[in-house]
Amino acid sequence: VNNTPPKMKVLAIHKC
């Protein structure tokens, strides 16, 4: 799914 909100994107980047 490539339709995640900015907050989720930031969280994902931080988690990565």
PDB file of N, CA, C, O and CB in Angstrom:
ATOM      1  N   VAL A   1       0.859  -1.207   0.000  1.00  0.00           N
ATOM      2  CA  VAL A   1       0.000   0.000   0.000  1.00  0.00           C
ATOM      3  C   VAL A   1       0.889   1.249   0.000  1.00  0.00           C
ATOM      4  O   VAL A   1       1.683   1.464   0.916  1.00  0.00           O
ATOM      5  CB  VAL A   1      -0.968   0.010   1.250  1.00  0.00           C
ATOM      6  N   ASN A   2       0.739   2.055  -1.032  1.00  0.00           N
ATOM      7  CA  ASN A   2       1.558   3.273  -1.145  1.00  0.00           C
ATOM      8  C   ASN A   2       0.693   4.517  -0.939  1.00  0.00           C
ATOM      9  O   ASN A   2       0.892   5.543  -1.589  1.00  0.00           O
ATOM     10  CB  ASN A   2       2.263   3.335  -2.529  1.00  0.00           C
ATOM     11  N   ASN A   3      -0.263   4.406  -0.028  1.00  0.00           N
ATOM     12  CA  ASN A   3      -1.156   5.544   0.197  1.00  0.00           C
ATOM     13  C   ASN A   3      -1.208   5.850   1.700  1.00  0.00           C
ATOM     14  O   ASN A   3      -2.283   6.050   2.267  1.00  0.00           O
ATOM     15  CB  ASN A   3      -2.592   5.250  -0.363  1.00  0.00           C
ATOM     16  N   THR A   4      -0.025   5.883   2.337  1.00  0.00           N
ATOM     17  CA  THR A   4       0.046   6.133   3.779  1.00  0.00           C
ATOM     18  C   THR A   4       0.224   7.622   4.049  1.00  0.00           C
ATOM     19  O   THR A   4       0.906   8.310   3.290  1.00  0.00           O
ATOM     20  CB  THR A   4       1.201   5.332   4.419  1.00  0.00           C
ATOM     21  N   PRO A   5      -0.376   8.119   5.109  1.00  0.00           N
ATOM     22  CA  PRO A   5      -0.281   9.538   5.465  1.00  0.00           C
ATOM     23  C   PRO A   5       1.153   9.910   5.818  1.00  0.00           C
ATOM     24  O   PRO A   5       1.981   9.030   6.054  1.00  0.00           O
ATOM     25  CB  PRO A   5      -1.217   9.863   6.641  1.00  0.00           C
ATOM     26  N   PRO A   6       1.458  11.221   5.858  1.00  0.00           N
ATOM     27  CA  PRO A   6       2.814  11.702   6.157  1.00  0.00           C
ATOM     28  C   PRO A   6       3.293  11.192   7.510  1.00  0.00           C
ATOM     29  O   PRO A   6       4.446  10.786   7.652  1.00  0.00           O
ATOM     30  CB  PRO A   6       2.857  13.237   6.133  1.00  0.00           C
ATOM     31  N   LYS A   7       2.407  11.214   8.504  1.00  0.00           N
ATOM     32  CA  LYS A   7       2.798  10.755   9.845  1.00  0.00           C
ATOM     33  C   LYS A   7       3.279   9.301   9.792  1.00  0.00           C
ATOM     34  O   LYS A   7       4.314   8.950  10.358  1.00  0.00           O
ATOM     35  CB  LYS A   7       1.610  10.892  10.838  1.00  0.00           C
ATOM     36  N   MET A   8       2.501   8.472   9.097  1.00  0.00           N
ATOM     37  CA  MET A   8       2.866   7.049   9.006  1.00  0.00           C
ATOM     38  C   MET A   8       4.183   6.905   8.245  1.00  0.00           C
ATOM     39  O   MET A   8       5.030   6.081   8.590  1.00  0.00           O
ATOM     40  CB  MET A   8       1.739   6.227   8.305  1.00  0.00           C
ATOM     41  N   LYS A   9       4.338   7.723   7.205  1.00  0.00           N
ATOM     42  CA  LYS A   9       5.569   7.672   6.403  1.00  0.00           C
ATOM     43  C   LYS A   9       6.775   7.980   7.292  1.00  0.00           C
ATOM     44  O   LYS A   9       7.786   7.278   7.259  1.00  0.00           O
ATOM     45  CB  LYS A   9       5.499   8.676   5.211  1.00  0.00           C
ATOM     46  N   VAL A  10       6.646   9.037   8.080  1.00  0.00           N
ATOM     47  CA  VAL A  10       7.741   9.429   8.978  1.00  0.00           C
ATOM     48  C   VAL A  10       8.018   8.306   9.960  1.00  0.00           C
ATOM     49  O   VAL A  10       9.172   7.974  10.232  1.00  0.00           O
ATOM     50  CB  VAL A  10       7.402  10.741   9.738  1.00  0.00           C
ATOM     51  N   LEU A  11       6.948   7.721  10.491  1.00  0.00           N
ATOM     52  CA  LEU A  11       7.120   6.619  11.447  1.00  0.00           C
ATOM     53  C   LEU A  11       7.833   5.453  10.780  1.00  0.00           C
ATOM     54  O   LEU A  11       8.724   4.838  11.365  1.00  0.00           O
ATOM     55  CB  LEU A  11       5.754   6.159  12.011  1.00  0.00           C
ATOM     56  N   ALA A  12       7.433   5.160   9.557  1.00  0.00           N
ATOM     57  CA  ALA A  12       8.043   4.045   8.829  1.00  0.00           C
ATOM     58  C   ALA A  12       9.525   4.330   8.608  1.00  0.00           C
ATOM     59  O   ALA A  12      10.361   3.447   8.799  1.00  0.00           O
ATOM     60  CB  ALA A  12       7.324   3.807   7.471  1.00  0.00           C
ATOM     61  N   ILE A  13       9.853   5.552   8.210  1.00  0.00           N
ATOM     62  CA  ILE A  13      11.250   5.913   7.953  1.00  0.00           C
ATOM     63  C   ILE A  13      12.053   5.772   9.252  1.00  0.00           C
ATOM     64  O   ILE A  13      13.168   5.250   9.252  1.00  0.00           O
ATOM     65  CB  ILE A  13      11.356   7.373   7.389  1.00  0.00           C
ATOM     66  N   HIS A  14      11.475   6.241  10.343  1.00  0.00           N
ATOM     67  CA  HIS A  14      12.176   6.156  11.634  1.00  0.00           C
ATOM     68  C   HIS A  14      12.354   4.702  12.048  1.00  0.00           C
ATOM     69  O   HIS A  14      13.380   4.323  12.614  1.00  0.00           O
ATOM     70  CB  HIS A  14      11.404   6.930  12.730  1.00  0.00           C
ATOM     71  N   LYS A  15      11.345   3.898  11.758  1.00  0.00           N
ATOM     72  CA  LYS A  15      11.404   2.475  12.132  1.00  0.00           C
ATOM     73  C   LYS A  15      12.453   1.760  11.279  1.00  0.00           C
ATOM     74  O   LYS A  15      13.126   0.839  11.742  1.00  0.00           O
ATOM     75  CB  LYS A  15      10.006   1.795  11.959  1.00  0.00           C
ATOM     76  N   CYS A  16      12.579   2.199  10.033  1.00  0.00           N
ATOM     77  CA  CYS A  16      13.562   1.592   9.133  1.00  0.00           C
ATOM     78  C   CYS A  16      14.963   1.980   9.610  1.00  0.00           C
ATOM     79  O   CYS A  16      15.955   1.580   9.001  1.00  0.00           O
ATOM     80  CB  CYS A  16      13.328   2.045   7.647  1.00  0.00           C
TER      81      CYS A  16
END
